[in-house]
């Protein structure tokens, strides 16, 4: 038996995730009142049809006092042996503003006294207790509908192994640190291929850039240190019942150094049990 709670700010993609899970056989409920979670869990435990999987969406449309009780309710469900995970989706406020403007939808917390920006900020405060308990946080700011679907399918639906799902993600600091990163490494101190005019327009996926960075002692020392840390501590996170881990590596533009290092880490950890992905945010991959 498994209960998946989908939460996040309005416009972040919760409905899309719920539809994906529904297509994969989950029994899904949108906008469940949080106070009904214990009764739903009792019904789920009583199901004798096999191994039921249920997903519910809980968001800011709930009564605010009920939202504050969600952490206690979830802990109680887990103490009673129900496998419960929280998937929290979010995007930066500017992206959410743009999405609402384009769709012309009304934000559930906006009214004659509360503007859209204020509603988005208020929603973040209301959902913070849930976001802090999330098993998996997904930043959809730079994701298209298709990339969000691919992410959920690969990290949640298709992950049937008990081992922790691991994502290596490159990014550029000039565009901000990914909100869903669990561990962040700053690799801007390393030699930058950008200053070589022959390499400037290429990326860390190109053999010429890989050869250049592979020959730099500092780059290899950084790679060795990061690898050693992850080899030592990833098992500890798994032992602590961690289901997902996003390791983000950032350089200035997210084109060369961070891409190269993510690719190398992906190759090194490719044989570990569990789901492993490598994503390059600034390359749209």
Protein Blocks (a to p, Z undefined) as FASTA:
>chain_A
ZZdddeddehilpmmmmmmmmmnopacdehiafklmmmmmmmmmmpcnbpacddddddfk
bcfklmmmmmmmmmmmmmnopacddddddddfklmmmmmmmnopacfkbcfklcfklmmm
mmmmmmmmmmmmpfbdcdfklpcfklmmmmmmmmmmmmmbfbdcdddddddfknopafkb
fbdcdfklpccfklpmklmmmcfkbmklmmmmmmpmklmmmmmmmmmmmmmmmmmmmmno
pabdcdddddfkommmmmmmmmmmmmmmmmpgcjdddddfknoZZ
